[in-house]
Each structure stands twice: as structure tokens, then as C-alpha cells.
Amino acid sequence: MTRERLPEYVTAMEAFLSGDYHRAEEAITAAVEKVPDDVRLLHLLGNIKYTIGRLREASAAYEKVIAHDPTACEAYYKLGVCYVRMGELHKALPAFTKNVEGNCHGHVMSYYWMGLINSFLGNDEAAQQAFTLLHEESSESKLANFFLAQLHLRRNETAPAMRLLEELLAMSPEFAEAHFLLGQAYSQSHDTVNAIRCYRKTLELNPSDKRARLEYERLVDVPSI
């Protein structure tokens, strides 16, 4: 019997689309028991398990998808996200890499995750490469600017960090953390006036930011704004 003729598959799809995830889980599990090698059923099983937070079971489903079809690059992306959420970063990286190699849906966000994971692991060069690709392939999104600026500042490369942050803030002027990071860039460049301006703006947006307050008060040498 084909998947489309399985009543359990129809029920699973209807329940999943309507948000009845536990009913969808019961139905898709029954469908997979009848047709255990169907890649589409296994992928839907993974999606449903992921949605209800059963990450270990979701990852197992995506791994079965990949075992049956190594070119199923969308499954690699979802598998990578499962591993990230479970804290298994070293397993997540190869999954996102496979998704990128397949150049299918989600590959741009794979660059984001690859950059973030490598940054967490201290692999700055790999992180910069991934965030640069994200920046190039998704120019309308300025999220990569923030992480690239952090990496530049670690190497005291203030000019590219400032350019990236100014570009980001032109798009998102209420991004308090970006103002703080720009203040750090100006501080590294010994531009006290602009550093003070950035820390003041950070505190306007987030008065509870103790880091910005300490930096501001250190530079102006007064107890408060």
C-alpha cells in the first residue's frame, strides 16, 4: 500500500496541520510500522517528534531518513538542529555541513549554526568563514554582522567591526547589545567620545546592563549618568 492510501498517514497529516501533535504522533507511528522504509513517512515522524520536543526520537527518525536516502539534505538540517538543542555540538556540525553540501532548503541557516557552534568551540577561523557565507548569501539579514564583529574585535580589528555594527544598527537601531559592542570597538580604538555615546545609548535601551554602566562610568568618571 502506498503512503497516500494509508489512513494513518492521512490522519497524521490532518492532525499535524491542525496542531493536534499527539494525535499526529500516534497516527504516524502506526503508519511507519506498516511501511517502515518510506522516507517521507520517516521524515514526517521526525518533524512531529521534533515539534513535541522528543528530540532523541526525532533525531533517530532523521537518521533513518538519511540511511535510506543519503541525499536527503533537509533531514541533515533538522538532524543538526536536534543535536544543537541536545547540546551535542560536535555531532551537529557534520549534519549542517551535509545540508550545505546538498545546497537545499535551510542551507543558509546552516551557515548560521555552523558559525555559532564553531564560535562556541573556539574555532574562530571556521566561525568567521561560516558567518561570512551567511552574510554574503543572505544580505538582507544582518544577524551575521553581529557575530562577525565579535570575531573581528577578538583580533583587535576595530575598523571592520565598526562597519559591520553600523550597518546592523542602521537596520535595527534598538539592538542594545550591538550598541554595547560598538562601544567596545570605539574603546579599543581609544575613541572615548564615541564609546561614551554608545554606552549611553545601550543604557537608554537597557538600563539594567551593568557592563555598559561600568564602562560608561569608567570613561566619564562619575557615579551615574
VENHUBEL-V675901 format. One record per residue. N is the residue number from 0. RES is the residue in three letters. PHI is phi in whole degrees, -180 to 180 (* if undefined). PSI is psi in radians with two decimals (* if undefined). Layout:
n;res;phi;psi
N;RES;PHI;PSI
N;RES;PHI;PSI
//
This chain:
n;res;phi;psi
0;MET;*;2.34
1;THR;-75;2.79
2;ARG;-59;-0.67
3;GLU;-65;-0.42
4;ARG;-91;-0.09
5;LEU;-76;2.11
6;PRO;-62;-0.53
7;GLU;-66;-0.63
8;TYR;-67;-0.78
9;VAL;-61;-0.76
10;THR;-64;-0.75
11;ALA;-61;-0.79
12;MET;-64;-0.80
13;GLU;-62;-0.77
14;ALA;-68;-0.71
15;PHE;-63;-0.80
16;LEU;-69;-0.45
17;SER;-90;-0.08
18;GLY;90;0.13
19;ASP;-91;1.34
20;TYR;-71;-0.59
21;HIS;-70;-0.64
22;ARG;-67;-0.69
23;ALA;-62;-0.69
24;GLU;-63;-0.77
25;GLU;-62;-0.75
26;ALA;-70;-0.77
27;ILE;-70;-0.57
28;THR;-63;-0.72
29;ALA;-66;-0.66
30;ALA;-66;-0.74
31;VAL;-66;-0.60
32;GLU;-62;-0.57
33;LYS;-81;-0.65
34;VAL;-131;1.36
35;PRO;-71;-0.24
36;ASP;-105;0.16
37;ASP;-81;2.02
38;VAL;-63;-0.71
39;ARG;-65;-0.69
40;LEU;-65;-0.75
41;LEU;-64;-0.67
42;HIS;-66;-0.75
43;LEU;-64;-0.68
44;LEU;-58;-0.80
45;GLY;-61;-0.76
46;ASN;-62;-0.72
47;ILE;-69;-0.80
48;LYS;-60;-0.72
49;TYR;-63;-0.78
50;THR;-62;-0.65
51;ILE;-91;0.09
52;GLY;89;0.21
53;ARG;-91;1.33
54;LEU;-68;-0.68
55;ARG;-65;-0.73
56;GLU;-70;-0.64
57;ALA;-64;-0.79
58;SER;-63;-0.63
59;ALA;-64;-0.66
60;ALA;-67;-0.77
61;TYR;-65;-0.61
62;GLU;-65;-0.61
63;LYS;-69;-0.66
64;VAL;-58;-0.85
65;ILE;-66;-0.64
66;ALA;-62;-0.65
67;HIS;-81;-0.53
68;ASP;-143;1.59
69;PRO;-62;-0.21
70;THR;-92;0.04
71;ALA;-76;1.33
72;CYS;-68;-0.44
73;GLU;-65;-0.58
74;ALA;-66;-0.59
75;TYR;-62;-0.72
76;TYR;-62;-0.86
77;LYS;-64;-0.63
78;LEU;-63;-0.74
79;GLY;-61;-0.75
80;VAL;-65;-0.68
81;CYS;-59;-0.83
82;TYR;-63;-0.70
83;VAL;-60;-0.84
84;ARG;-66;-0.45
85;MET;-89;-0.05
86;GLY;82;0.20
87;GLU;-96;1.26
88;LEU;-66;-0.64
89;HIS;-67;-0.46
90;LYS;-81;-0.51
91;ALA;-68;-0.69
92;LEU;-57;-0.87
93;PRO;-62;-0.58
94;ALA;-66;-0.79
95;PHE;-66;-0.62
96;THR;-62;-0.74
97;LYS;-64;-0.66
98;ASN;-63;-0.74
99;VAL;-64;-0.75
100;GLU;-62;-0.55
101;GLY;-78;-0.28
102;ASN;53;0.74
103;CYS;-113;-2.96
104;HIS;-52;2.30
105;GLY;94;-0.09
106;HIS;-67;-0.54
107;VAL;-65;-0.74
108;MET;-69;-0.42
109;SER;-62;-0.65
110;TYR;-60;-0.70
111;TYR;-60;-0.89
112;TRP;-65;-0.68
113;MET;-64;-0.69
114;GLY;-65;-0.79
115;LEU;-65;-0.79
116;ILE;-64;-0.82
117;ASN;-62;-0.61
118;SER;-65;-0.76
119;PHE;-61;-0.65
120;LEU;-85;-0.04
121;GLY;84;0.24
122;ASN;-93;1.30
123;ASP;-62;-0.67
124;GLU;-65;-0.78
125;ALA;-67;-0.64
126;ALA;-63;-0.79
127;GLN;-63;-0.69
128;GLN;-61;-0.77
129;ALA;-68;-0.79
130;PHE;-67;-0.58
131;THR;-64;-0.73
132;LEU;-64;-0.69
133;LEU;-61;-0.78
134;HIS;-62;-0.69
135;GLU;-75;-0.69
136;GLU;-88;-0.27
137;SER;-134;1.17
138;SER;-65;-0.44
139;GLU;-74;-0.32
140;SER;-96;2.22
141;LYS;-102;0.19
142;LEU;-61;-0.67
143;ALA;-63;-0.50
144;ASN;-56;-0.74
145;PHE;-63;-0.82
146;PHE;-72;-0.64
147;LEU;-64;-0.68
148;ALA;-62;-0.73
149;GLN;-58;-0.77
150;LEU;-66;-0.68
151;HIS;-64;-0.71
152;LEU;-67;-0.53
153;ARG;-61;-0.47
154;ARG;-104;0.25
155;ASN;59;0.53
156;GLU;-95;1.39
157;THR;-74;-0.62
158;ALA;-62;-0.90
159;PRO;-66;-0.55
160;ALA;-63;-0.78
161;MET;-62;-0.76
162;ARG;-61;-0.79
163;LEU;-65;-0.72
164;LEU;-71;-0.67
165;GLU;-64;-0.68
166;GLU;-64;-0.75
167;LEU;-64;-0.79
168;LEU;-72;-0.42
169;ALA;-65;-0.55
170;MET;-88;-0.65
171;SER;-131;1.31
172;PRO;-67;-0.24
173;GLU;-97;0.21
174;PHE;-81;1.60
175;ALA;-60;-0.72
176;GLU;-66;-0.54
177;ALA;-70;-0.66
178;HIS;-63;-0.71
179;PHE;-64;-0.78
180;LEU;-65;-0.63
181;LEU;-66;-0.63
182;GLY;-61;-0.68
183;GLN;-63;-0.69
184;ALA;-64;-0.76
185;TYR;-67;-0.63
186;SER;-62;-0.75
187;GLN;-62;-0.52
188;SER;-89;0.08
189;HIS;61;0.52
190;ASP;-98;1.46
191;THR;-65;-0.69
192;VAL;-60;-0.86
193;ASN;-72;-0.55
194;ALA;-62;-0.80
195;ILE;-60;-0.76
196;ARG;-58;-0.76
197;CYS;-69;-0.71
198;TYR;-68;-0.63
199;ARG;-64;-0.74
200;LYS;-65;-0.68
201;THR;-58;-0.78
202;LEU;-71;-0.53
203;GLU;-63;-0.70
204;LEU;-82;-0.56
205;ASN;-142;1.43
206;PRO;-60;-0.33
207;SER;-89;0.04
208;ASP;-75;1.75
209;LYS;-68;-0.56
210;ARG;-63;-0.82
211;ALA;-65;-0.67
212;ARG;-65;-0.75
213;LEU;-62;-0.76
214;GLU;-66;-0.73
215;TYR;-62;-0.85
216;GLU;-68;-0.55
217;ARG;-64;-0.67
218;LEU;-79;-0.63
219;VAL;-93;-0.25
220;ASP;59;0.75
221;VAL;-131;2.76
222;PRO;-74;-0.31
223;SER;-157;3.05
224;ILE;-69;*
//
